[in-house]
Amino acid sequence: MKHYVLTAVVDGEDVKLRKSIFTSRDDAIDYMFNYYKNHFIYSLQVEDEHIVGGNKHSVEYVCDYYNRFTVTRL
């Protein structure tokens, strides 16, 4: 079974998430957008996505300069 790890930067600061391991990439992305909504950040959308460090299983999703998150398959 594949697992995915989520890390995030919110308002320019690294955040510690309550849940950081997921069973699918989509679950991790949904969790992150719910996190933004719960912290009153409503109008974000993914503007860019790119592979991190040459690892095709680690993708960073960029919303803006201050908000981004990375989902990595273990």
DRENDO-1510 file (C-alpha; in Angstrom, 1 decimal, always signed):
<recs>
REC; n; res; u; v; w
REC; 1; MET; +0.0; +0.0; +0.0 .
REC; 2; LYS; +1.3; +3.5; -0.9 .
REC; 3; HIS; +1.4; +6.3; +1.6 .
REC; 4; TYR; +1.8; +10.0; +1.1 .
REC; 5; VAL; +3.4; +12.6; +3.3 .
REC; 6; LEU; +2.1; +16.2; +3.4 .
REC; 7; THR; +4.2; +19.2; +4.3 .
REC; 8; ALA; +3.1; +22.8; +4.0 .
REC; 9; VAL; +4.0; +26.5; +4.1 .
REC; 10; VAL; +1.1; +28.8; +5.2 .
REC; 11; ASP; +1.5; +32.6; +5.1 .
REC; 12; GLY; +5.2; +32.1; +4.6 .
REC; 13; GLU; +5.7; +29.9; +7.7 .
REC; 14; ASP; +6.3; +26.1; +7.9 .
REC; 15; VAL; +3.3; +24.6; +9.7 .
REC; 16; LYS; +3.0; +21.4; +11.7 .
REC; 17; LEU; -0.1; +19.6; +10.5 .
REC; 18; ARG; -2.2; +17.3; +12.7 .
REC; 19; LYS; -2.4; +14.7; +10.0 .
REC; 20; SER; +0.6; +14.3; +7.7 .
REC; 21; ILE; +0.3; +10.7; +6.3 .
REC; 22; PHE; -2.4; +9.8; +3.7 .
REC; 23; THR; -3.4; +6.9; +1.6 .
REC; 24; SER; -3.8; +8.9; -1.6 .
REC; 25; ARG; -2.4; +12.1; -3.1 .
REC; 26; ASP; -5.9; +13.4; -3.6 .
REC; 27; ASP; -6.7; +12.9; +0.1 .
REC; 28; ALA; -3.6; +15.0; +1.0 .
REC; 29; ILE; -4.5; +17.8; -1.4 .
REC; 30; ASP; -8.1; +17.9; -0.1 .
REC; 31; TYR; -6.9; +18.0; +3.5 .
REC; 32; MET; -4.6; +20.9; +2.6 .
REC; 33; PHE; -7.4; +23.0; +1.0 .
REC; 34; ASN; -9.7; +22.2; +4.0 .
REC; 35; TYR; -6.8; +23.4; +6.3 .
REC; 36; TYR; -6.6; +26.7; +4.3 .
REC; 37; LYS; -10.4; +27.1; +4.5 .
REC; 38; ASN; -10.4; +26.4; +8.3 .
REC; 39; HIS; -7.7; +29.1; +8.7 .
REC; 40; PHE; -9.7; +31.7; +6.8 .
REC; 41; ILE; -7.7; +31.5; +3.6 .
REC; 42; TYR; -10.4; +31.1; +1.0 .
REC; 43; SER; -9.3; +32.2; -2.4 .
REC; 44; LEU; -6.3; +29.9; -3.0 .
REC; 45; GLN; -5.9; +27.7; -6.0 .
REC; 46; VAL; -2.9; +25.8; -7.3 .
REC; 47; GLU; -1.0; +28.1; -9.7 .
REC; 48; ASP; +1.9; +25.8; -10.4 .
REC; 49; GLU; +3.2; +22.4; -9.6 .
REC; 50; HIS; +6.6; +20.9; -10.0 .
REC; 51; ILE; +8.8; +17.9; -9.0 .
REC; 52; VAL; +11.0; +18.5; -6.0 .
REC; 53; GLY; +14.6; +17.3; -6.0 .
REC; 54; GLY; +14.4; +15.2; -9.1 .
REC; 55; ASN; +12.0; +12.7; -7.2 .
REC; 56; LYS; +9.0; +12.2; -9.5 .
REC; 57; HIS; +7.0; +11.1; -6.4 .
REC; 58; SER; +7.5; +14.4; -4.6 .
REC; 59; VAL; +5.4; +17.2; -6.1 .
REC; 60; GLU; +5.2; +20.8; -4.7 .
REC; 61; TYR; +1.9; +22.6; -5.3 .
REC; 62; VAL; +2.3; +26.4; -5.4 .
REC; 63; CYS; -0.7; +28.6; -4.6 .
REC; 64; ASP; +1.2; +31.8; -4.3 .
REC; 65; TYR; +4.5; +33.1; -2.9 .
REC; 66; TYR; +3.4; +32.5; +0.8 .
REC; 67; ASN; +1.3; +29.4; +0.4 .
REC; 68; ARG; +2.5; +26.0; -0.9 .
REC; 69; PHE; +2.5; +22.4; +0.0 .
REC; 70; THR; +4.4; +19.3; -1.0 .
REC; 71; VAL; +3.0; +15.7; -1.3 .
REC; 72; THR; +5.6; +12.9; -1.4 .
REC; 73; ARG; +4.9; +9.3; -2.0 .
REC; 74; LEU; +6.8; +7.0; +0.4 .
</recs>
